[in-house]
Amino acid sequence: MCSVPEDVKCIVETKDGPICGYIDKNDEGTYYKFSSIPYAKPPLGRLRFMPPSPIEPWQELRDCTTKQPLQLCCVLNRSIEGSEDCLYIEISTPSIQPETPMPVMFWIGSFGFTGTMDQLFDASLINNENVVFVRCGFRLGPFGFLSINDFTAPGNCGLKDIVMALKWVQRNISVFGGDPDNVTIFGSSSGGAMVHLMMLSPMATGLFHRAIIQSASALNNWSLAKNPSLAVIELANELNIQKTTKVEIIEELRTLPALDIMQAFHNMALRTQKAANHDIIDAIFKPCIEVDFEGQPAFLTKSPLLILKSGNFNKVPLIIGSNNIEAALLEFIKKDFYSDYEKFNENTSLIVPRSIAREDKVTKSIGQQLLKFYLGGEEHLTAETRTQYLQLISDYYFLYYVNRTVRMHSQSAPESPVYYYIVNYAGEWSVPTDINFLNSPGHCAELPFIFRIKVPEICKGSRDSVITRSRVIKLWTNFAKTGNPTPDEDDPLLQITWDPVENMDKLNYLSIGSELTKGRNPFYERMKFWDSLHQEHAFLRTLVYFNDIGISW
C-alpha cells in the first residue's frame, strides 16, 4: 500500500513490477518522485562481499514513497549511519509522460569510497531544466571494496552495484520520462573517480553516453588499491579474528554484525590518520585490479593508465575539472592541520606523499625539491607559508592527476570532446558549521553550485553564489542534453562559449568564478614541475611501471 494521499499518488509499471511514487508540487514546478526502488537483492549474509544479484520480480504494488535507507557509511568522518541493505534507486523527474524523452543525469556520490552526503542534496534545479535525476545506493567502505582477489571476495562490489543500477536505468527509465539513449553519469571526489572508472571498464560499455568528473580521476594514487588483501588482514586483526587463511577470514566476516565491521573499519581509519607518515588524502578500502574468474565478470583487470594508453575504453564526451585549492578542505576538517609544520623542516621526506616515497636519501631530496619549488626558492615552511603548503597538497592529490587525465583523454580519444574547468570561487551559503567547508575554494566546493543543500531546510546563498549556481546547472544540463555545455552562443545567462581542449598541449579551460572566463593550460609551470619530477627520478618511473601492471613492491 502507498503511504500518501490518493491525489498525489503516481503509479508506474517497471520491468520488475508496479511501484507507487508521489507528486510533489510547489511554486517552481511539479516533480514526480520515487525512492527505495530495489535494483538488486539485499547484499546480506552469503551475498556480503559478492557482486550484486538480480532482484526477484514482484506482482503487488510496491510503496516507493518513503525515503530509501542510506548505505552503511561514515558520515562526515564521524558517525556511522545507514544500512547494509542499500541497493535501491531514487528518481526525481519533471514529467512521466513528456512529449519527447528527457535526458537522464545519474549521480554517483561518495567521499573516500567510505561516506556520502547525498542525503543533503536537492536536485530540483536539475529537474527544472527538463532533466531526469537518478541516484542509487551502492556499497561503501569494506562492504563495497574489500577484496582478497579470490572468487569469494573479488572486490569492486560498489562499482558493480552501480553497473547493475545503470542496467536498471536502461531497462526502466523510459516509464519515468527518461531517454535510455541519453544518460550522463556524474560524480565528485571518489564518486568522480568512480565515474572515470566506469569509462574504463568494459562492464559499463553502452550504459551511459556522457560523463562529468568533478575533482578526481582514476589516475589519482588514492583511487586504486595496489595490495587490497593488506586491509583485509588489518580488519581481521581489529576484529580479533584468529583464522589464518584469507578465505576463512572472509567466511567469518560474513557472520559478523555489519555495525561491528564498520566500527572496526572506523577505528582503523582513525589510527591511520594519526600515523606520522600517512598520506593526507587516502582510503583504506578502494577499487582494485581484479583477477578474472570464469563465470564472474571482472570490473577492472588492468590499471587505469594502461587502459587509457591502449585507447580501448568507453569514449564519450567529457566534462572534467577541479577546484583551485582543493586542499582548503583540510582547514575545515582538521583545524590544526598546519600547526606541526616544523616536522617537515626537520625531516623533508615527511612532506613527500607516501605513494612516491622510497629510499630515505632520495625521498629527502624530493622533499627539498618540493619545498624549494612551492616556496619560491626558500627551503623551510613558516607560519606564513600555509597557502603554499595547501597548493602543494592540492596539486599532488588532485590537480596534477586531473590535468594529466585531460591530456591523456585528448590524446587517446581525440574524437570525444573534453571540456576542462577550474572553479575559482568560494560560495557564500548559509550552511551549518559542520559543513562550512562548502564555503571554501576547496574539495567539494562545487557541490552547492549543482544541488541545493537541504539541512533540512534549503540553505540560502548570496546573490553571486546563486547566479553562479544557475550558470553551472545550465552548463551541466546543456551538456547532458547535447554533449555541448554552451550550444547557444547567445545565451543571456552564460554569455560565453566553452571551448573544448584542442590537444594535449592546448588545454582550453573555463574558469568558473563570479563571472565565467576562458583560459589555456592552467597551472602550467606547476604541472610541468610534477612531470619533470617523475622524469628525473628513475625509481619513480619504475614505481609507476609496476603500479601500472598491478604489482606492489
N, C-alpha and C positions, 0 to 999 in steps of 0.2 A: 504493500500500500504506500501511496505517496503521502508525505507528511506536510503538504502545502495545500492552501485552499484551491478549490476546483477551478476558479477563474484564472489562476496563474500556472496551472499545470501545463507541461509541454511533453508530449509522448512521441518518441521516435522508435523506429524498429531497426536495431543494429543487426549485423550478421550473426551475433551470438544470442540475441534475444531482445525483447522490448524493454526500454528504460523510460523513466519519468524524470524530467528536469523541471525547472521553473522559469517563468518570465519575470525579469527584473526591469521595471520601468522607472526612469527618473527624468529630470529636466533635459538631460543631454540626449537620451535615446532609449531604445529598447534592446535588452540583452537576453539571450536565451542561454541559460547556464546549466551545466551538468557536471557533477563531480562524483567521485567514488565509482567510476565505471571500471569494472575489472578487465584487465587485458591479459592476465596470466594467472595461473594458480598461485595461491599464497605460498611463498617460498619458505615453508616451515618444515620442521622435522627432517626427514630424509632429503628434502629439497633444499635445505640450507647449504650454501656454498656451491650449489649446482646451477647450470644455466636455467632460465625460466622455462616453465612448461605451459603449453596452450591451455586456455580456460575451457571449462566444460560449458556448452551452450545451456540456456535456460528458457523456460516457457512462460513463467509467471512474470508480471510486470515488476521491474526492479526499481526501487527508490534510489534515484541518483540526485537527490536534493540536499543531502547532508554533506557537511564538509568531509573531505577524504582525509584519512589519517596521514600525518606527517611521517616520512620514513624515519626509522630509528637513527638518530644522529646527535652530534654535539652542536647545540645552538649557541652561536657567538662564542665558541670555545669554552663555554662554562657548563651549562646544564645539559643533561641527557634527556631528550624527549623523543616521542614518536613510537612507531610500531614496526615490528619486523614484517607484519602483514601490510605491505605498502604498494603493491603493484596495481595501481589504479590511475585512470586518466581523468583529467579535468578539462572541460571545454567551455569557452565563452564565445558566442557568435552573435553578430547583429541581426542575422536572419537565418531561418532554416529552409526557406524557400525563395532564395534570391532569383532575380531574372537570369543572371549568369553566375556560375560557381565562383566563389571568392577565394583569393589566395589564403594560404594557411601559414601561420608562424608558430613553430614548435619550439618551446623554450626548454633549455637544459640548464638547470640551476644547481650549482654546487660550489663549495669552497673547501680546498684542501682534500677533495674527494671524501670529505668527512661530514660536512654540515651544509645547511641550506638556509636561505632567507625567503624562500618562495612564499611563505605564509604572510609576508609583509607587502607583497606586490599586487597591485590592482592593474589589470590590463585593459580597462575600459577605453583608454585613449587609443589603443591599438585597434580595438573593435570599431571605434568611431571613424576609422579610415577604411571601413568595409573590409576588414581582415578577420579571419577566424583565428582565435588564440587557443593553443593547446599546450598543456604541460602534463608530465607524467611523474608519478612517484617511482623511484628506482633505488636499488640498494646502495648504501654508502658504507664507508669505513671497512671493517673486516667482513661484513656481510656482502658487500659489493665487490671487494677487491682482494680478499685473501686468496692466495694461490700456493700450491706445492708442486705445480707443473705435473700434476697427475690427474687421471680421469676422475678421481674422487673430489678434487677441488682444483679445476683447471685455471681459474682466475677470470677477471674481466666480467664477472656476472652483472655488475651495474651497467656496463656498456651493452651487454646482451639484452638486458631488460629494455633499454632504450630502443634497440633494434626491433624487439618484439612490439613495443608501443608504436614505432613508426610503421610497422607492417599493419597494425590495427588501424592506423590512420588511413593507409592506402585502401583498406577494405571498407571502411565505415564513414570517412569524413564527408562524403557526398550527402548523407542524410542530415548533416548539420549545416549544409550550405557551402561546404568547402570543396576546393578543387584538388583531387588527389595528384594531379599532374603539375601542381604549383605549390610545393611545400618548401619553406625556408626554415632551416634549423639555426638557432642562435643561442649563445650562452656566454657567460662571463666567468673569469677566474678558471678554476679547474673545470667548470662547465664549458668554458671556451675551448680548453684543451680537449674535452670530450667531443665537441663539435669537429675539431680538427681531426681527431682520431676516426670519427665517422667518415670523413673524406678519404681516409687512408685505408679503411677496412673493406675488403670485398663483401663482407657480410651485409653492409649497408648500401650496396650498389642499387641504384634505381629508387631508393626510398625517399630521396629529397632532391631538390633542384637548384637550391642556392644555399649559401652558408654565411653566417656572421659570427666572427670570432672576436671576443672582447677581452683584451688584457691577458692573453695566454697563447700557447702554441703547444703542439705535441713535441716540439723540439726542446722545450724547457726541461732542465735537468730534474725539476720536481714532478714532471709529468709521467715518468716511467720508472718502475722498479727494476733494478738490474739483477737482484737476487731475492725474489719475493719470499722464499722459504725462511729467510732470517727473521722476518717479522712474525711469522707463524710460531717459530720456536720461542721467541721472546714472549709472545702472547701466552703460550702454553706454560712457560715458567711463571708468568704473572698469576696464572690461574692454578698454579701448583699441580699441573698435570704431569704424571710420572711416566707416561708412555714414552717409548724410545723411538719408534718409527713415525714418520710424518703421517702415514695413512692412519695409524692408530690414534695419533693426536687429533686428526680431523674427526674420526669416529666419536671421540669423547667430546669434542667441541660441539658436535651435533646434539648431544644430550643435555647441554647446559642451558640455563635460562639466558635469553638474549640480553637481558639487562646486565647480567654478570659479565658477559663477554664485553659489552660496551663499556662498563665501568673499568674493567681491566685495561682495555684499549685506551681509555681516557687517562688512566694512571701512567701508562707508557708514554703518552704524548706529553704529559706534564713533566715527566722525568727527562725526556729528550730535550725539551725547551730549556731546562736548567743546566744541561751539559755544556761544558766550556767550549767545545768545538762543534756544536751543532749548526747546521745550516739554518739561517734565519727563516727562510721560506722552504718548507718541505712537507711531505706527507709520509706516514708510516705504511699505510696500505694504499696502493695506487695501481694504475694499469700496468700490465706486464706483457712481455713477448711470450706467447703460448707455444706449447708443444701441440702439434696437430694430431689428435686421436681419431681413429676410424669411428665413424658414427656419432662424432661430437664436433661439430664445426667450430673452428677457432676464430676469434675476432681479429687477432693480430699475431702474425708469425714472423714478421721482420721488423727491424727498427724503423721508426718514422723517417729518419734521414735516408735510409736505403730505399724506402718506398718512394719518397719524393724524387730521389735521384733516378730511379727506374722509370719515372713518368707513368707508372701503372697504378693510378688511383682515381677516385671519383672527381673528375674535373668539372667544377660548377663555378658560376660567378661568385665572387667572394668579397665581403667587406671585412677588414681586419684592422685592428689598431690598439692603442693603449692610452693610458692617462700619463701626462707628462712626468709626474713624480709619483710613480706607483707606490714606492716605499713610504710615502707620507702616512699611509695607513698605520705604520708602526707607532707613530706618535700618539695614536688614539687607543691602540690595544695594549701598549706597554709604555706607560708614562716615563719610566726611567731607562728607556732603551739605549740612550746615548750616554748615560751618566758614567759608565765604565770605559769610556773611550781610551783611557790611558793604557789599557791592556794591549791595544793594537800598536801603540808606540813602543811598548816593551817587547812585544813579540809580533812582528808584522805578518807572520804566517797565519795568525788568527783571523786576519781580515780577508784571507783568500777562501772563497767558497770551498767547502769540503769536497765537492764533486770534482774539482780540478786540482786539489791539493795532493801532493805525494811526498817525495823525499824532502826532508826538512830544509836543507840549504836552498834548493830550487824554489820551494814554496815561499821562503822568506824573500827571495829575490823577486818573485812575482808580487808579493805584498808591497815591497818597496816601489815597484813599477806602478802599482795601482795608486798608492798614496801620492807619488810624485805627479802622476798624470792628473788626478782629480783635484789635487791641492795646488795646481799651477806651479809646480817646481818645489814646493815645500815637501817635507818628508814626515811631518808629525801632525796628527789631529789635535785640535784645540777646542775649547768650548764654542768658538766662533765658526768652526768648520762643519757644524751639524748638517747644513744644507748640502755641502759637497758629499758628505758621507751618505746622505739619503739618495743623492743622484747615483753614486756608485752602486748602491744596493738595487736601486730601480733598474739600472742598466743591465746588471748581470742577471737578476732574477726574472726580469720581464722584457724590457725594451729591446735588448740585443736579440733575443730569440724571436720576438715578434718581427723585428726588422729583417732578420735572416729568413724567416718564413716567407715574408713578402718577396724577397729576392728570389728564393727558390721556386715559389709558385710562378713568378713571372718568367722564369727560365724553363721550368718543366711543363707548364701549362699555359703558353702564350695565347692560346685560343680562348681562354676563360678570363674575363676581366677581373683585376684585383683593385679594389678601392681601399686605399690606405688612409687612416685618420689618426689624429692626435687630439685628445681632449686637453685643452689648456685653461680650464675654468673650474673653479671650486664653486659649487652651487650654494645657495643660501636657503636652506629648508628648515622648517620648524619641527625638527625631529627630536625624539627623546635623547638624553645624554648618552645612553649605551650604544646608539647607532649614529653618533655625531660624526663618525668618520665619513659619512655620506656627504659632509660639507667640506671635505678636503680635496686637494688635487690628486689624491692617491688612488690606490686599488679600490674598486667598487664605486668610485665617484660618478661613473657614467650611469649607474642604475636608476637614480631618480629622474634622469632625462629620458627614460624609456617607460618606466612604470610610475604610477602614483604610489606613494608609500602610505600604508594604512596601518595605524597602531593604536586602537582600531579605527580611529577617525582618520580621514585623509589629511596628510601633513601639507600645510600651505608653503609656498615659496615666494621669493622676491620676484619682482616684475621681470628682471633679466633672466632669472632661473626658469621661470615659466615659459618665456619666449624661446629660450634655448631648448627646453624640453619639446615644445611644439615643432621646432626645426628638426631635432634628432628623430622624433617619431615620424615626421614626414619623410625624412631621408630613408629610414629603415623600412617603412611600409611601401614607399615608392619602389625600393629595391626588391621587396617581396613580390610586388605586383609585376614588375617589368624587367628586373635584373639590372636596372639603372637607377641610382638614387636621385638623380636630377634629370628626369626625362623632359621636363618643361623648363627651358632656359628663361622663360618669362615669369616663373612662379614668384608672386609678390612676397611670400614668406621667406623663401630661400635666397633668391636673387644671386645665384651662383651656379656654375656648372662644375661638378666634381669630376675631375679628370682621372681616369684610371692610370695605374702605373704603366709606363711605356716599356721599360725593360729593367734589368737588374741594376743598371747604372743611372736610370732616370726614374726615381721613385716619387712620382707626384703624390701629394697628400693633401687632405683637407684638415685645417686647424679649426677645431670646434671650441670657440670661446664665446664671449658675449656677442661677438659677430663671427660669421664664417669667412675664413680667408684661405687662400691657396698657397702651397709651397712645394719645394722639391728637396729630396734627400735630407730628411730630418736627422738631427744628431750626427751629422756626417763624420766629424772628427772622432767622436766617441765610439761610433760603430767601427770605424777603421782601426781604432786602438784595440778593440776586442778581437777583431780579425787578425791583426798583426801579433797579438799575444798568443793566439793559437798557432800561428805560423812559426813564431820564434822558438817556442818550446817544443822540441821534438817529442818529449814524453806526452805532451798534450795531444799531439796528432795521433800517437799510438793509442792513448787512452780513448780518444774519440772513435778510432777504428774499432777497438774491441767492444766499446759500448754499442756501436752501430750493429755489430753482429751478435749482440746479446750476451757477451761474456763479461763477467765482473772479475776484476783482479785487484 
